[in-house]
Amino acid sequence: MKLTIVLYPGEDGFVVAECPAIPGCVSQGKTEGEAIANIKEAIEGCIEVRKKYGWPLFEKTLEIEVAV
């Protein structure tokens, strides 16, 4: 399965990774590669917890086009 993640700089110099389709699913790493590896692990954990409690696995996310 493919999920969108967002990477952005954290205040402490780390790279923050977030999965918008899973509210609260956030991780970080010293590098982009580490942040990506860590968010993959976080996504797996979040999905496991959501399954356990019967919560929807993902929230609805959409892509829209805007003029820039």
C-alpha positions as CSV (number, residue, x, y, z in Angstrom):
1,M,0.0,0.0,0.0
2,K,1.2,3.5,-0.7
3,L,0.6,6.4,1.6
4,T,1.5,10.1,1.3
5,I,3.9,11.4,3.9
6,V,5.0,15.0,4.5
7,L,8.6,15.8,5.5
8,Y,9.6,19.1,7.1
9,P,12.3,20.5,9.3
10,G,11.8,20.3,13.1
11,E,12.8,22.9,15.6
12,D,15.7,20.8,16.9
13,G,17.3,20.2,13.5
14,F,15.6,16.8,13.0
15,V,13.5,16.0,10.0
16,V,9.8,15.5,10.9
17,A,7.7,13.0,9.0
18,E,3.9,12.9,9.1
19,C,1.3,10.7,7.5
20,P,-1.8,12.9,6.9
21,A,-4.1,9.9,6.4
22,I,-3.5,8.8,9.9
23,P,-4.1,11.6,12.4
24,G,-1.3,11.8,15.0
25,C,1.0,9.5,13.1
26,V,4.3,11.5,13.3
27,S,7.9,10.6,13.6
28,Q,11.3,12.1,13.0
29,G,14.9,11.3,12.2
30,K,18.3,12.9,11.9
31,T,18.2,12.6,8.1
32,E,15.4,12.3,5.6
33,G,16.2,8.6,5.2
34,E,16.0,8.0,8.9
35,A,12.7,9.9,9.1
36,I,11.2,7.9,6.3
37,A,12.3,4.6,8.0
38,N,10.8,5.8,11.3
39,I,7.5,6.9,9.8
40,K,7.1,3.5,8.1
41,E,7.4,1.9,11.6
42,A,5.1,4.5,13.1
43,I,2.5,3.9,10.4
44,E,2.6,0.1,11.1
45,G,2.1,0.8,14.8
46,C,-0.8,3.2,14.2
47,I,-2.6,0.8,11.9
48,E,-2.2,-2.0,14.5
49,V,-3.7,0.2,17.2
50,R,-6.5,1.4,15.0
51,K,-7.4,-2.2,14.1
52,K,-7.3,-3.2,17.8
53,Y,-9.8,-0.5,18.7
54,G,-12.0,-0.9,15.6
55,W,-11.2,2.6,14.4
56,P,-11.1,3.5,10.7
57,L,-7.6,2.7,9.4
58,F,-7.3,5.9,7.5
59,E,-9.0,9.3,7.2
60,K,-10.2,10.5,3.8
61,T,-7.5,12.6,2.1
62,L,-7.9,14.3,-1.2
63,E,-5.6,16.1,-3.7
64,I,-6.8,19.3,-5.2
65,E,-5.4,21.7,-7.8
66,V,-4.7,25.3,-7.0
67,A,-3.2,28.1,-9.0
68,V,0.2,29.1,-7.8
